Each structure stands twice: as structure tokens, then as C-alpha cells.
Amino acid sequence: MKELAKNCSRSEEVRNYDKLSAAQHQLEGAIANLFLGNWLSAITLAGAAEGILPPVESTPDLYLVGKEIAISEHGMKERDFVSMFNEKCIG
């Protein structure tokens, strides 16, 4: 039995998810299964999440997204992010 399954316990708690939360849980499950080598489960969960999520209308600007996450989630100052980006990505 895989290590992940040994650590799981069943809960009788009733949970209600909106579509976005359900898709997020499916993607997290897909990623966990990917690292465990459960390819079929990973693909199935990712496909289920893809079926829930709305289509992407444009390609996001990954620089702006990365900067926003660095500032909001990691407390990084904008100038520090720009310096790090220039050093690591531009050279």
C-alpha cells in the first residue's frame, strides 16, 4: 500500500464545495498522484478539474503574476523581486 493511503483516515464530516474549490482539490490530488507515480489517477483528476474550470481566454503575463505572488504571498519588496528576476532570468 502506498504511503499516502496509510495516512488517510475517513471523516464523517459533510463538506460542500463550490466548483472552483472542487477543481482545486482535484488538481491538488492530481499533483499528489503525479509524485506518487499514479499516472492514471493524476491524468484523470487533472482532466476532471479541466472540465470544471472556465476556458482561459488569454495567456497570463507570468512576470506580473510572479511579482504579485512574491509581494502578496512572500512579503517581498517589488525592487527585490525585480533584482532577483533580472539576476536569475536575464543574467
C-alpha positions as CSV (number, residue, x, y, z in Angstrom):
1,M,0.0,0.0,0.0
2,K,1.3,3.5,-0.9
3,E,2.5,5.7,2.0
4,L,-0.2,8.3,1.3
5,A,-3.0,5.7,1.7
6,K,-1.6,4.6,5.1
7,N,-2.0,8.1,6.4
8,C,-5.6,8.7,5.3
9,S,-8.5,8.5,7.7
10,R,-12.2,8.7,6.8
11,S,-14.2,11.6,8.1
12,E,-18.0,11.6,8.5
13,E,-17.9,15.4,8.2
14,V,-20.1,16.6,5.4
15,R,-18.4,19.1,3.1
16,N,-19.9,21.3,0.4
17,Y,-17.6,22.6,-2.3
18,D,-18.2,25.2,-5.0
19,K,-17.0,24.3,-8.5
20,L,-13.7,26.3,-8.1
21,S,-12.9,24.6,-4.8
22,A,-13.7,21.2,-6.2
23,A,-11.4,21.8,-9.1
24,Q,-8.6,23.0,-6.8
25,H,-8.9,19.8,-4.7
26,Q,-8.8,17.7,-7.9
27,L,-5.7,19.5,-9.1
28,E,-4.0,19.0,-5.7
29,G,-4.9,15.3,-5.9
30,A,-3.6,15.1,-9.4
31,I,-0.2,16.6,-8.3
32,A,0.0,14.3,-5.3
33,N,-0.7,11.3,-7.5
34,L,1.9,12.5,-10.0
35,F,4.6,12.5,-7.4
36,L,3.5,9.0,-6.2
37,G,3.7,7.7,-9.8
38,N,0.0,7.1,-10.1
39,W,-0.2,8.3,-13.6
40,L,-3.7,7.3,-14.5
41,S,-5.1,8.8,-11.3
42,A,-3.2,12.0,-11.9
43,I,-4.4,12.3,-15.5
44,T,-8.0,11.5,-14.5
45,L,-8.1,14.1,-11.7
46,A,-6.4,16.8,-13.9
47,G,-8.9,16.1,-16.7
48,A,-11.9,16.3,-14.2
49,A,-10.6,19.7,-13.0
50,E,-10.1,20.9,-16.6
51,G,-13.7,20.1,-17.2
52,I,-14.9,22.3,-14.3
53,L,-12.6,25.3,-14.9
54,P,-13.6,28.0,-17.4
55,P,-11.6,28.3,-20.5
56,V,-8.5,30.6,-20.4
57,E,-9.1,33.5,-22.7
58,S,-5.6,34.8,-22.8
59,T,-2.1,33.9,-21.7
60,P,-1.2,35.5,-18.4
61,D,1.9,37.6,-18.1
62,L,4.0,35.3,-15.9
63,Y,6.3,38.1,-14.9
64,L,3.4,40.1,-13.4
65,V,1.9,37.1,-11.8
66,G,5.2,36.1,-10.3
67,K,5.7,39.6,-9.0
68,E,2.3,39.8,-7.5
69,I,2.7,36.4,-5.7
70,A,6.2,37.4,-4.5
71,I,4.8,40.6,-3.0
72,S,1.5,39.4,-1.6
73,E,2.4,35.8,-0.5
74,H,6.0,36.1,0.4
75,G,6.2,39.7,1.6
76,M,8.9,40.6,-1.0
77,K,9.5,44.2,-1.9
78,E,9.0,45.0,-5.6
79,R,12.6,46.2,-6.1
80,D,13.9,43.0,-4.6
81,F,11.8,40.9,-6.9
82,V,12.9,42.9,-9.9
83,S,16.6,42.5,-8.9
84,M,16.1,38.7,-8.3
85,F,14.3,38.3,-11.6
86,N,16.9,40.2,-13.6
87,E,19.7,38.2,-12.0
88,K,18.2,34.8,-12.4
89,C,16.3,35.1,-15.6
90,I,18.0,37.8,-17.7
91,G,21.6,37.3,-16.4
